[in-house]
Amino acid sequence: MKFSPLLIAAAILLGPAIASAQPVQGRLIARETDEPVRGATVHLMADSQSVAQARTDSAGAFVLQAPHAGNYWLLGTAPGFQASETDAFAVGPGGARVKFMIGRPMIGLDTVTAVAPGAEDRLWYGGFHQRRSENQGGRFITREQIERQRYGQVQDILRQVPGLEVQIGPRPNFSDSRLMRVRLRQALSFRDCWSIFYLNGMRVEPESVQNLNPTEIEGIEIYTNGAVPAQFNSSMGAACGVIAIWTKAR
């Protein structure tokens, strides 16, 4: 079989180039999940220059052609991932296989500092000071007044409030336990008209406040004339009086 001079010349010219190209195969894997990364761009780098590039398929696979044997490294980029590089590796006559890991960027969060509200913060945010300054019809007892009188129990404080009657008696079905109940003197004709209690803005039963140490209390609001702020006017009504107690922040 004879070959034309042109074919022989072409083979001589292309042969070295074809023989020198070395395949670099690999997979791009997400570091956090060990799952393949598809649609990423992988560059074959030599002397800080990209000498070849390829896109990863659905399995994260890629194939690059190194121009010749030598030392190379890979640079990978993908949406949602941080650009990542490999260490240098050698590409020999048979090419090379590389497992390439790429990671998601670290997200820096601002420092969050949790600060417990101070006693005064609780009174301001609860509206105690505002209602007191606007004289909305309630009676207000401050921590300074409580400390000055040196009350021993909560009922001792409430007994000093005009228009209130404080009763301490057996708890129903619990003869060994004493229950504090408060009602308005003008409502004595109503058999079960008992005042409603709030503790730090939350509706509570009287037993939740009767054992409070007076030294724990920052302020008390008492409403006896029906002019009750909306936040203390529960669905049960407020005709029998409302007592709102605010304690020191712990």
C-alpha positions in Angstrom: 0.0 0.0 0.0 1.4 3.4 -1.0 0.7 6.7 0.9 0.7 10.0 -0.9 3.4 12.5 0.1 0.7 14.9 1.5 -0.7 12.3 3.9 2.8 11.4 5.1 3.6 15.0 5.7 0.4 15.5 7.7 1.1 12.5 9.8 4.6 13.8 10.6 3.3 17.2 11.6 0.3 16.1 13.7 1.8 13.0 15.2 3.9 14.7 17.9 0.9 17.0 18.9 -1.5 14.1 19.2 1.0 12.0 21.1 1.8 14.7 23.6 -1.8 15.5 24.8 -2.5 13.8 28.2 -6.0 13.3 29.5 -6.8 14.6 33.1 -10.0 13.0 34.3 -11.8 13.5 37.6 -14.9 14.3 39.6 -15.8 17.5 41.4 -17.4 16.7 44.8 -19.0 19.0 47.4 -16.9 18.8 50.5 -19.9 19.2 52.9 -22.2 16.6 51.4 -19.8 14.4 49.3 -22.3 14.9 46.4 -21.2 15.6 42.8 -21.3 19.2 41.7 -22.7 19.6 38.2 -22.3 22.6 35.8 -19.1 23.7 37.4 -16.1 25.0 35.5 -12.7 23.3 36.1 -9.5 24.8 34.8 -6.2 23.0 34.3 -3.5 25.3 35.6 0.2 25.5 34.8 2.4 28.5 35.8 -0.7 30.4 37.0 -2.2 30.1 33.5 -5.3 28.1 32.5 -4.2 25.7 29.8 -7.5 23.9 29.5 -11.0 24.0 30.9 -14.1 21.9 31.0 -17.7 21.8 32.5 -18.7 19.0 34.9 -21.6 16.7 33.9 -24.5 15.5 36.1 -22.1 13.1 37.8 -19.6 15.9 38.5 -17.2 14.3 36.0 -14.8 16.3 33.8 -12.0 15.6 31.2 -9.2 18.0 30.4 -6.4 17.6 28.0 -3.0 18.5 29.3 -0.7 19.9 26.5 2.2 17.7 27.7 3.4 15.7 30.6 4.3 17.8 33.7 3.0 19.3 36.9 -0.4 20.9 37.0 -3.1 21.9 39.4 -6.9 22.4 39.2 -9.0 25.5 39.9 -12.8 24.9 40.2 -15.6 27.4 40.4 -19.4 26.8 40.7 -22.4 28.9 41.7 -22.9 28.8 45.5 -19.4 27.4 46.1 -16.1 29.0 47.0 -13.4 28.9 44.3 -11.2 26.0 45.2 -7.8 24.6 44.1 -6.0 21.3 44.3 -2.4 20.7 45.2 0.0 20.2 42.3 0.0 16.8 40.7 2.0 15.1 38.0 0.6 14.2 34.6 2.5 11.4 33.0 2.2 9.6 29.6 -0.9 7.9 30.7 -2.6 11.1 32.0 -4.0 11.4 35.5 -7.1 10.9 37.6 -8.0 13.5 40.2 -10.7 13.7 42.9 -11.4 17.4 43.4 -13.3 18.7 46.5 -15.0 22.1 46.5 -16.6 23.8 49.5 -19.3 26.3 50.2 -18.2 29.7 51.5 -18.2 30.4 55.2 -21.0 32.8 56.2 -19.9 35.3 58.8 -22.7 36.2 61.3 -22.8 39.3 63.4 -22.2 38.7 67.1 -25.5 38.5 68.9 -25.5 39.6 72.5 -28.5 38.7 74.6 -29.1 41.2 77.4 -31.7 40.5 80.1 -34.0 43.5 80.7 -33.2 45.5 83.8 -35.9 46.4 86.3 -36.4 49.9 84.9 -36.5 48.5 81.4 -39.4 46.2 82.4 -41.3 49.1 83.9 -40.7 51.3 80.9 -41.6 48.7 78.3 -44.5 47.4 80.3 -45.9 51.0 80.4 -45.9 51.4 84.1 -44.1 54.8 84.1 -46.1 56.1 81.2 -49.4 55.3 82.8 -48.2 56.7 86.1 -47.2 60.0 84.4 -50.4 60.3 82.4 -52.5 59.7 85.6 -54.8 57.3 83.9 -56.9 56.6 87.0 -54.9 53.9 88.7 -53.1 53.9 92.0 -49.3 53.3 91.7 -47.0 51.9 94.3 -43.3 52.1 93.6 -40.4 50.0 94.9 -39.2 53.0 97.0 -42.6 53.2 98.8 -42.5 49.4 99.5 -39.0 49.5 100.9 -39.8 52.5 103.0 -42.8 50.7 104.7 -40.9 47.4 105.0 -43.9 45.3 104.2 -43.6 41.6 105.1 -46.1 40.1 102.6 -48.0 41.2 99.4 -51.3 41.2 101.2 -49.9 43.7 103.7 -49.2 46.1 100.8 -52.7 45.6 99.3 -54.5 46.2 102.7 -53.2 49.7 102.7 -54.9 50.6 99.4 -58.3 52.4 99.9 -61.2 50.5 98.4 -59.7 47.0 98.5 -60.6 44.2 100.8 -58.1 41.4 101.2 -59.2 37.9 102.3 -57.0 35.0 103.3 -58.8 31.8 103.7 -58.6 28.0 103.0 -58.2 27.1 99.4 -61.2 25.2 98.1 -60.6 21.4 98.5 -57.2 22.2 100.1 -57.8 22.8 103.8 -54.0 23.0 104.5 -53.4 25.8 102.1 -54.3 29.5 102.4 -55.5 31.5 99.5 -55.4 35.3 99.1 -58.3 36.9 97.3 -59.0 40.6 96.8 -62.1 42.5 95.9 -63.5 46.0 95.8 -65.3 47.3 98.8 -68.0 48.8 96.6 -68.6 45.4 95.0 -69.2 43.5 98.2 -72.8 42.9 97.2 -71.5 40.8 94.4 -70.6 37.4 96.0 -67.8 36.3 93.7 -66.5 39.6 92.3 -62.8 39.1 92.8 -60.1 41.3 91.4 -57.9 40.1 88.5 -54.2 39.8 88.9 -51.4 40.4 86.3 -47.7 39.5 86.9 -45.3 41.2 84.6 -48.0 41.8 82.0 -49.4 38.2 82.1 -52.8 37.2 83.5 -52.3 35.0 86.6 -54.2 33.5 89.5 -53.8 35.1 93.0 -51.6 32.2 94.3 -48.9 33.2 91.7 -48.4 36.5 93.5 -49.4 36.0 97.1 -46.0 34.4 98.1 -43.9 37.0 96.4 -41.3 38.7 98.7 -42.1 42.4 98.7 -38.4 43.0 98.1 -38.8 41.4 94.6 -41.5 43.9 93.6 -40.6 47.0 91.4 -44.1 48.4 91.1 -47.8 47.8 91.5 -50.8 49.2 89.7 -54.3 49.0 91.1 -57.4 50.0 89.1 -60.7 50.2 91.0 -62.8 52.7 89.1 -63.4 50.8 85.9 -60.9 53.0 83.9 -58.6 50.0 83.2 -55.9 50.1 80.4 -56.7 48.0 77.4 -53.8 45.5 78.1 -55.4 44.6 81.5 -59.0 44.6 80.4 -59.4 40.8 79.8 -62.3 39.0 78.3 -63.4 38.3 81.9 -64.0 42.0 82.4 -62.4 44.3 85.0 -65.4 45.5 86.9 -64.1 43.9 90.1 -60.7 45.6 89.9 -57.3 44.9 88.4 -54.0 44.5 90.2 -50.8 44.5 88.1 -47.5 43.6 89.8 -44.1 44.1 88.2 -41.1 42.4 89.7 -37.4 42.9 89.4 -35.7 41.2 86.5 -33.8 38.1 87.5 
